[in-house]
Amino acid sequence: MTDAREHVSAFLNSTIAPSVPGAAVSLRKIHSLYPAWCDRQQVEGLPPDELGQQLREIISALKLRCDADDVGGDVWISGLRFKTQRKHI
């Protein structure tokens, strides 16, 4: 496998994009999309703790704002949106 940072960066690049202010994505949802992405790329996924560490470092490096949802236990990352998956006919 390539470097873990490059691996997670490629996943994020295919999954999320910048968005308008006020938009946010769920960290829980990002995690849920990861196994299917690994399957499509035919690569072995990182262990959950390593994936989490890489996500934290990338989010921090990009200086993205994160807000914890005290009720649901999720973390929301501001200024991002999920990319839509286009189906090829």
N, CA, C and O atoms as a DFTB+ gen file, in Angstrom:
356 C
 N C O
     1  1       0.847      -1.183       0.000
     2  2       0.000       0.000       0.000
     3  2       0.888       1.239       0.000
     4  3       2.006       1.228       0.516
     5  1       0.361       2.303      -0.591
     6  2       1.107       3.556      -0.570
     7  2       1.134       4.095       0.855
     8  3       0.551       3.511       1.768
     9  1       1.792       5.171       1.020
    10  2       1.842       5.858       2.308
    11  2       0.419       6.087       2.824
    12  3      -0.478       6.418       2.049
    13  1       0.217       5.912       4.129
    14  2      -1.110       6.046       4.733
    15  2      -1.707       7.427       4.485
    16  3      -2.906       7.536       4.226
    17  1      -0.907       8.474       4.558
    18  2      -1.415       9.833       4.331
    19  2      -1.917       9.975       2.899
    20  3      -2.985      10.543       2.673
    21  1      -1.161       9.465       1.935
    22  2      -1.585       9.533       0.538
    23  2      -2.853       8.726       0.309
    24  3      -3.740       9.146      -0.434
    25  1      -2.936       7.574       0.946
    26  2      -4.097       6.699       0.838
    27  2      -5.357       7.421       1.325
    28  3      -6.369       7.439       0.625
    29  1      -5.299       8.010       2.512
    30  2      -6.454       8.702       3.078
    31  2      -6.751       9.971       2.289
    32  3      -7.918      10.327       2.121
    33  1      -5.734      10.655       1.805
    34  2      -5.949      11.845       0.972
    35  2      -6.688      11.482      -0.314
    36  3      -7.585      12.211      -0.739
    37  1      -6.320      10.369      -0.931
    38  2      -7.007       9.921      -2.148
    39  2      -8.470       9.598      -1.849
    40  3      -9.356       9.933      -2.635
    41  1      -8.721       8.947      -0.711
    42  2     -10.091       8.646      -0.297
    43  2     -10.887       9.939      -0.113
    44  3     -11.993      10.068      -0.640
    45  1     -10.335      10.884       0.625
    46  2     -11.035      12.144       0.861
    47  2     -11.267      12.905      -0.434
    48  3     -12.336      13.484      -0.630
    49  1     -10.280      12.911      -1.317
    50  2     -10.405      13.612      -2.590
    51  2     -11.548      13.049      -3.429
    52  3     -12.202      13.790      -4.163
    53  1     -11.790      11.757      -3.327
    54  2     -12.860      11.153      -4.107
    55  2     -14.218      11.247      -3.404
    56  3     -15.250      10.969      -4.013
    57  1     -14.219      11.632      -2.140
    58  2     -15.429      11.571      -1.328
    59  2     -16.004      12.933      -0.969
    60  3     -17.223      13.098      -0.947
    61  1     -15.150      13.913      -0.688
    62  2     -15.629      15.220      -0.238
    63  2     -15.053      16.337      -1.096
    64  3     -14.054      16.163      -1.794
    65  1     -15.709      17.483      -1.022
    66  2     -15.270      18.660      -1.778
    67  2     -15.597      19.909      -0.965
    68  3     -16.444      19.865      -0.073
    69  1     -14.927      21.028      -1.271
    70  2     -15.271      22.283      -0.593
    71  2     -16.733      22.642      -0.871
    72  3     -17.287      22.278      -1.908
    73  1     -17.335      23.348       0.057
    74  2     -18.729      23.730      -0.095
    75  2     -18.946      25.145       0.415
    76  3     -18.019      25.820       0.862
    77  1     -20.178      25.564       0.337
    78  2     -20.546      26.897       0.800
    79  2     -20.435      26.968       2.317
    80  3     -20.536      25.947       2.997
    81  1     -20.229      28.162       2.845
    82  2     -20.210      28.303       4.309
    83  2     -21.521      27.799       4.908
    84  3     -22.597      27.996       4.344
    85  1     -21.407      27.162       6.033
    86  2     -22.578      26.618       6.706
    87  2     -22.814      25.150       6.426
    88  3     -23.505      24.475       7.189
    89  1     -22.249      24.645       5.341
    90  2     -22.376      23.224       5.035
    91  2     -21.385      22.451       5.891
    92  3     -20.363      22.992       6.314
    93  1     -21.687      21.192       6.143
    94  2     -20.790      20.360       6.941
    95  2     -21.019      18.897       6.588
    96  3     -22.092      18.521       6.116
    97  1     -20.007      18.082       6.820
    98  2     -20.127      16.639       6.611
    99  2     -19.883      15.924       7.940
   100  3     -19.162      16.408       8.812
   101  1     -20.495      14.787       8.053
   102  2     -20.393      13.969       9.255
   103  2     -19.147      13.093       9.185
   104  3     -18.918      12.398       8.195
   105  1     -18.356      13.134      10.235
   106  2     -17.177      12.266      10.295
   107  2     -17.613      10.800      10.324
   108  3     -16.943       9.941       9.752
   109  1     -18.725      10.517      10.986
   110  2     -19.254       9.149      11.019
   111  2     -19.591       8.677       9.606
   112  3     -19.323       7.528       9.254
   113  1     -20.180       9.563       8.792
   114  2     -20.525       9.211       7.410
   115  2     -19.260       8.988       6.587
   116  3     -19.203       8.065       5.775
   117  1     -18.249       9.824       6.793
   118  2     -16.977       9.627       6.082
   119  2     -16.435       8.230       6.384
   120  3     -16.039       7.497       5.478
   121  1     -16.423       7.876       7.661
   122  2     -15.951       6.536       8.049
   123  2     -16.778       5.439       7.379
   124  3     -16.226       4.423       6.958
   125  1     -18.090       5.631       7.277
   126  2     -18.956       4.585       6.709
   127  2     -18.723       4.379       5.214
   128  3     -18.981       3.291       4.698
   129  1     -18.244       5.394       4.517
   130  2     -17.987       5.285       3.079
   131  2     -16.637       4.639       2.760
   132  3     -16.403       4.201       1.634
   133  1     -15.771       4.584       3.739
   134  2     -14.397       4.119       3.516
   135  2     -14.294       2.652       3.055
   136  3     -13.565       2.391       2.099
   137  1     -14.973       1.695       3.673
   138  2     -14.828       0.307       3.217
   139  2     -15.217       0.093       1.753
   140  3     -14.538      -0.636       1.031
   141  1     -16.305       0.725       1.317
   142  2     -16.723       0.578      -0.081
   143  2     -15.703       1.209      -1.028
   144  3     -15.445       0.680      -2.109
   145  1     -15.125       2.338      -0.621
   146  2     -14.090       2.974      -1.445
   147  2     -12.892       2.034      -1.588
   148  3     -12.356       1.867      -2.683
   149  1     -12.479       1.429      -0.489
   150  2     -11.348       0.491      -0.541
   151  2     -11.654      -0.675      -1.482
   152  3     -10.794      -1.098      -2.255
   153  1     -12.877      -1.188      -1.413
   154  2     -13.273      -2.278      -2.311
   155  2     -13.187      -1.840      -3.769
   156  3     -12.651      -2.569      -4.605
   157  1     -13.711      -0.656      -4.080
   158  2     -13.673      -0.167      -5.470
   159  2     -12.242       0.040      -5.951
   160  3     -11.931      -0.195      -7.119
   161  1     -11.373       0.482      -5.043
   162  2      -9.979       0.725      -5.412
   163  2      -9.146      -0.553      -5.372
   164  3      -7.996      -0.570      -5.811
   165  1      -9.735      -1.611      -4.846
   166  2      -9.058      -2.900      -4.670
   167  2      -7.790      -2.741      -3.828
   168  3      -6.714      -3.230      -4.175
   169  1      -7.963      -2.042      -2.715
   170  2      -6.865      -1.847      -1.768
   171  2      -7.327      -2.281      -0.389
   172  3      -8.522      -2.279      -0.092
   173  1      -6.382      -2.648       0.438
   174  2      -6.683      -3.006       1.814
   175  2      -6.891      -1.736       2.624
   176  3      -6.114      -0.787       2.519
   177  1      -7.934      -1.725       3.426
   178  2      -8.226      -0.568       4.253
   179  2      -7.304      -0.486       5.457
   180  3      -6.749      -1.489       5.907
   181  1      -7.154       0.713       5.962
   182  2      -6.386       0.920       7.183
   183  2      -7.205       0.486       8.386
   184  3      -8.435       0.524       8.335
   185  1      -6.560       0.078       9.459
   186  2      -7.298      -0.189      10.697
   187  2      -8.001       1.095      11.144
   188  3      -7.507       2.189      10.873
   189  1      -9.157       0.977      11.829
   190  2      -9.918       2.164      12.225
   191  2      -9.111       3.215      12.977
   192  3      -9.296       4.410      12.744
   193  1      -8.221       2.798      13.872
   194  2      -7.444       3.795      14.617
   195  2      -6.477       4.552      13.714
   196  3      -6.268       5.751      13.901
   197  1      -5.891       3.870      12.746
   198  2      -4.974       4.530      11.802
   199  2      -5.748       5.463      10.872
   200  3      -5.297       6.573      10.591
   201  1      -6.908       5.019      10.394
   202  2      -7.743       5.877       9.561
   203  2      -8.120       7.139      10.334
   204  3      -8.015       8.246       9.807
   205  1      -8.555       6.974      11.575
   206  2      -8.927       8.118      12.399
   207  2      -7.779       9.083      12.608
   208  3      -7.960      10.298      12.535
   209  1      -6.595       8.546      12.869
   210  2      -5.418       9.398      13.079
   211  2      -5.093      10.197      11.822
   212  3      -4.824      11.396      11.895
   213  1      -5.119       9.533      10.673
   214  2      -4.829      10.224       9.418
   215  2      -5.876      11.289       9.118
   216  3      -5.538      12.385       8.671
   217  1      -7.151      10.971       9.363
   218  2      -8.211      11.956       9.148
   219  2      -8.002      13.178      10.040
   220  3      -8.128      14.312       9.577
   221  1      -7.685      12.956      11.307
   222  2      -7.453      14.071      12.232
   223  2      -6.301      14.948      11.760
   224  3      -6.396      16.175      11.792
   225  1      -5.208      14.316      11.320
   226  2      -4.045      15.087      10.876
   227  2      -4.339      15.896       9.620
   228  3      -3.902      17.041       9.501
   229  1      -5.076      15.307       8.683
   230  2      -5.412      16.019       7.445
   231  2      -6.365      17.169       7.750
   232  3      -6.170      18.285       7.266
   233  1      -7.385      16.903       8.543
   234  2      -8.352      17.950       8.911
   235  2      -7.643      19.091       9.624
   236  3      -7.930      20.259       9.365
   237  1      -6.725      18.763      10.514
   238  2      -5.963      19.785      11.237
   239  2      -5.078      20.583      10.285
   240  3      -5.018      21.810      10.376
   241  1      -4.390      19.896       9.373
   242  2      -3.498      20.573       8.428
   243  2      -4.275      21.533       7.529
   244  3      -3.757      22.582       7.146
   245  1      -5.515      21.177       7.194
   246  2      -6.343      22.034       6.347
   247  2      -7.048      23.132       7.138
   248  3      -7.735      23.983       6.573
   249  1      -6.862      23.093       8.463
   250  2      -7.468      24.077       9.364
   251  2      -8.985      24.135       9.208
   252  3      -9.581      25.212       9.205
   253  1      -9.601      22.955       9.077
   254  2     -11.048      22.870       8.977
   255  2     -11.659      22.890      10.373
   256  3     -11.087      22.343      11.316
   257  1     -12.810      23.517      10.500
   258  2     -13.483      23.599      11.790
   259  2     -14.316      22.348      12.024
   260  3     -15.053      21.909      11.141
   261  1     -14.196      21.781      13.207
   262  2     -14.961      20.608      13.596
   263  2     -15.817      20.944      14.803
   264  3     -15.378      21.630      15.726
   265  1     -17.043      20.450      14.779
   266  2     -17.960      20.659      15.888
   267  2     -18.495      19.309      16.337
   268  3     -18.960      18.509      15.526
   269  1     -18.422      19.069      17.633
   270  2     -18.936      17.823      18.196
   271  2     -20.436      17.955      18.440
   272  3     -20.919      18.977      18.928
   273  1     -21.147      16.907      18.092
   274  2     -22.587      16.817      18.360
   275  2     -22.745      16.058      19.668
   276  3     -22.601      14.837      19.708
   277  1     -23.040      16.785      20.732
   278  2     -23.122      16.166      22.057
   279  2     -24.218      15.119      22.148
   280  3     -24.086      14.147      22.891
   281  1     -25.290      15.305      21.405
   282  2     -26.412      14.372      21.480
   283  2     -26.119      13.100      20.697
   284  3     -26.279      11.998      21.223
   285  1     -25.690      13.240      19.443
   286  2     -25.479      12.081      18.584
   287  2     -24.083      11.490      18.650
   288  3     -23.846      10.389      18.154
   289  1     -23.159      12.220      19.262
   290  2     -21.793      11.723      19.367
   291  2     -20.998      11.785      18.074
   292  3     -19.953      11.145      17.964
   293  1     -21.469      12.536      17.103
   294  2     -20.771      12.655      15.824
   295  2     -19.934      13.928      15.825
   296  3     -20.095      14.780      16.699
   297  1     -19.058      14.054      14.866
   298  2     -18.276      15.269      14.652
   299  2     -18.608      15.765      13.251
   300  3     -18.614      14.994      12.291
   301  1     -18.884      17.058      13.147
   302  2     -19.233      17.679      11.872
   303  2     -18.089      18.573      11.423
   304  3     -17.595      19.401      12.188
   305  1     -17.670      18.396      10.166
   306  2     -16.563      19.156       9.598
   307  2     -17.161      20.220       8.687
   308  3     -17.827      19.903       7.702
   309  1     -16.923      21.469       9.019
   310  2     -17.537      22.590       8.303
   311  2     -16.859      22.878       6.974
   312  3     -15.668      22.628       6.785
   313  1     -17.671      23.418       6.048
   314  2     -17.153      23.882       4.768
   315  2     -16.937      22.792       3.737
   316  3     -16.261      23.015       2.733
   317  1     -17.505      21.608       3.972
   318  2     -17.335      20.501       3.032
   319  2     -18.693      19.938       2.633
   320  3     -19.692      20.147       3.321
   321  1     -18.716      19.226       1.523
   322  2     -19.894      18.491       1.071
   323  2     -19.430      17.143       0.532
   324  3     -18.266      16.971       0.172
   325  1     -20.348      16.201       0.481
   326  2     -20.032      14.919      -0.131
   327  2     -20.178      15.039      -1.636
   328  3     -21.123      15.653      -2.130
   329  1     -19.247      14.454      -2.356
   330  2     -19.361      14.408      -3.806
   331  2     -20.430      13.375      -4.153
   332  3     -20.578      12.365      -3.465
   333  1     -21.160      13.635      -5.213
   334  2     -22.163      12.670      -5.644
   335  2     -21.488      11.619      -6.511
   336  3     -20.573      11.911      -7.281
   337  1     -21.956      10.413      -6.370
   338  2     -21.431       9.315      -7.176
   339  2     -22.242       9.227      -8.454
   340  3     -23.453       9.007      -8.409
   341  1     -21.593       9.396      -9.584
   342  2     -22.277       9.291     -10.866
   343  2     -22.232       7.847     -11.330
   344  3     -21.194       7.188     -11.266
   345  1     -23.366       7.373     -11.794
   346  2     -23.444       6.018     -12.325
   347  2     -23.267       6.079     -13.836
   348  3     -23.896       6.887     -14.520
   349  1     -22.407       5.217     -14.337
   350  2     -22.168       5.175     -15.773
   351  2     -23.126       4.170     -16.406
   352  3     -23.314       3.062     -15.904
   353  1     -23.720       4.583     -17.510
   354  2     -24.684       3.702     -18.187
   355  2     -23.989       3.017     -19.332
   356  3     -24.606       2.226     -20.046
